[in-house]
Amino acid sequence: MSRDEAFVGRANSLLKDMVVDVTLDLVRTAGWANLRMNAIAERVGVSKPTLYKHFSSKDQLAKVYLDREVDIMIEVAQAAIDRHPDNPERALREGLRSVLVELAKNPVITAVLASDRATAALLPVVTTNGERMISRAASEFVPIVRKAMPGITDADAHAYADTMVRVLVSHAILPTRSVDHSADLILRVAIPVLRGHQPPELTEQPIPTAFAEENIDV
């Protein structure tokens, strides 16, 4: 690859990143239904034909946008988990809570629940790409599971990650009374599995929940 080709490649990659950043901002402030390609082009500072050269349709842009949303959730979860390297259970709780908070702000999820024009616009995007999003999030979660559960088999790590992601999405779509409450309910199911892969000294601790003494109706 020549120097000029390398420069063009970097420039194109930077432009695509800028487009996705602008899309993320516009969707979170105005909703997917109100997203217009000409508004994106204007914000990025390129012509509409240039934008379409990189993203031939709004649906194509949607896939990249959804990947960015998944990236953000994974980064948020990883940052929360990394703050508790010596306490896997606390790390899991904080990771769950941080993702639930992020999902609560995510228009792709919340618009599905709304009975307005945004729902009709977003449903095809979510139903077409939803399974791909979940699969990708689960695959990114697998290394985190392996770190928290030394000795877990590859099949179990993938099953645990996939299940946790689907449960998180379920709680985001049909939330309980609070984010903390949702995180604690999930922990009551997740912690026994986690403890099965921890050294004995780590399995004697109470479940790290704000509702440990409360009789929760699940």
N, C-alpha and C positions, 0 to 999 in steps of 0.2 A: 504494500500500500504506500502510495506517495505521500509526501508531506501535505500537499493540497487536499488529497482525498481524506486524510486523517483529520484535517481541519474542518472539512465539510461534515464529516461524520460527527465530530464533537458539537458543531454548531446545530446540526439537526437534532441531536440528543438534547441539547440545552433548550431548544425551541419546544420540543415535545414536553419537557419537564415544566416549562413555563405555561404551556397550554393546560396541562393537567392541574397545576397549582391554581390558575385562574378559574378553571372549571370547578374545582373544589370550593373555592371561595364563593363563586356565584350560586352554586347549588345550595350551599349551606345558608346563604342569605336570602335567596329568592325562590329556591325550589327547582326541581328538574323540569317541570312543565314550562317554566319561564326562561329556561336556558336557550339562548340564541347563538348560533355560530358566529354571526356578525359581531355580537357583543364580545365574544371571546377574542376574535381577531383584533378588535379595536383595543381591548385591554392589553393584549400581548404586544401590539404594535406592528402587526403584519396585515397583508391583504387577505381577503376572504379566499381567493384562489390558492394562496400559499398555505393557509390553514387546511383547506381541503386536500392539498397535496400530501399532507401528513396524516390527516384523519378524513377519510372519504365520506363519512356519514356520522350522524350523532350517535347511532348505535355502536359504531366502532369506538368512538370516544368514550361511550359509557363503559365498555369493558376495561379500558385503561383507568378510568376514573374509579371504578369499583375496586380494582387492584390497589389503587392508592389508599382507598378507605381501609382495606384489609391491612396494608402496610402500617398505617397509623395505629390501628388497634393492636397489632403485634408489637410495635415499638413501645406503646404505652404499657402493655402487659409485661414486656421484658424489663422495662425500666423499673416497674413496681416490684417485680420478682427479684431483680438484682440488688434491691435495697435490703434484702434479708437473706444473705447467702448461707447463713448458719441455721436458719429456721424455715425448713421447706413448707411447713403448714402455714405459717404466717405469710410467707412469700406467695403461696397459692391463694390465700384469702385476698391479699392486696392486689394480686394480678387479676383475680375475678372481679373485684370491685372496680378497678380502673377500667376494665373492658366494658362493664355494665354502664359506667358513667359515660364512656365514649359512645356506646351504642345508643344511649338515650338522646344524644345530640345528633345522631346520624339520620339524615333525611331519607335515606334509602329504606331504613327500617320504619321510622315513624310515619312516613307518608303512606305506607301500606295500610296503616290503621285508620288513616283519615278518610273521611267521606267527601273529598273534594276533588277538584280537577287534577291536583298533583298525584292522587292515587292512580287515576286512570293512565297518567303519563308514565308513572314509575313501575307499575305492576309488570308490564312486559319486560322491562329491563331486569327486574328482580327475578322473575320466574325463569327467564332465559339464562341468567348468569348466577342465580342463587346457589345452585349446587356446586358450580365451579368455585364460587367464593368460599363456601364452607369447606370444600376439599382442600383448597389452597391454605386457608387459615389453619386447618387441622394439621396439614403437613408441616407448616411452620412451627406449630405448637409441639410437635413430636420431640425435637431436641430439648425443649424446656421440660417435658415430661421425663425424659431420660435422665436429665440432670437432677431432678427432684426425686426420682425413683431408681437409684442404682441397682442394676441387676434385672430390671424389667425386660421382658422379651420384646423383640421388635414388633410382633403381632399385637401384644398387649399395649405397647406404647401407642401404636396407631389407633387401636380401638378406644383407648382412654382419651386420646386427643380429639378424635372425631366426636365422641360422645359429649365431651366437655364443651366443644364449640357449639354443638346442636342445642345443648341445654342452655347455654348462654344466650343464643339467639331466641330460644323459646321464652326466656325470662325477659328479654328486651321487648319482644312483641306483646307479651302478656305479663307486665310487671306486677310484683306484689306491692306491699305498702311502701317500700323504700329500697334503694340500691343495697344498703347494708343487709336488709332482711333477705333479699334475693341471694346475696353472696353467702349468707349464713345457711340458707336452705340447701344451696348447692354443696356447701362444705360438709353438711351432715351426711351426704351421700359419697362425696369424693374422699374425705379424710380416711375412712376405714380402708379404702383401696390404697391410698398413699402410705398408710402405716404398715401395710403388709409388705412394703418394700423398704422400710427404714430400720436402722439399728435399734435394738431394744431400748436404749436410753432415750430415744426420740419418740417412742410409741406410748410413753406413760403420761404425756402431757394432755391436759384437757383441750378439747377442740377450740381453736382461737376464734370465738364468735362473740358478738355483742349480745347474743340471746342465749347464752349457754344455760342460764337458769330458768329460761322461759319455756313454757309448754307451748310449742308452736304447732298449729294445725297445718299440716302439709296438704 
